[in-house]
Amino acid sequence: MTSGTRRKPGPASALIIGGLKRGLPRVRFVRHRTPQCLGRAFFGPMGAKPDDIAEWPAMLASIREMGGWAFVETEKKTPVVHWWASARADRLRVAYVLGHEVGHISGRPLRSLRNDWREELRADEYGAAAFLAMQQALGGRR
């Protein structure tokens, strides 16, 4: 390099597993500093502010009680997972929540007129996989 500057490598777009290249979904993560910031990101595309939404106080209380929350924005070329977690949030729970949101952009979404929850249940499988993997990475605690 002649300029003396180094470029940091970007996030991995694939992993080599068993000698085979496995593609990873394109996703960007945005961690919000507060649940209120997360609420602005969630309601903003709808042209609203959290305080404009009647359910926001209960939603905010629930987010705080859970210690974190996330949603995925799929309208952009690269999906964005917006998330917040308190400093005291359990890392396994955070892994579950983030895995769930990545699940929404992985594979084929399941939609059904009879069962609106099929896609949520499918994404929960990704959350469970992230939880179990993180549990092992942290030394099998719990």
ABEGO torsion letter per residue (X at the ends): XAAGBBBBBBBBABBBBGGBBBBBBBBBBBBBABAAAAAAAAAAAAGBBAAABAAAAAAAAAAAAAGEBBBBBAABABBBBBBBBBAABBAAAAAAAAAAAAAAABEBBBBBAABAAAAAAAAAAAAAAAAAAAAAAAGGBX
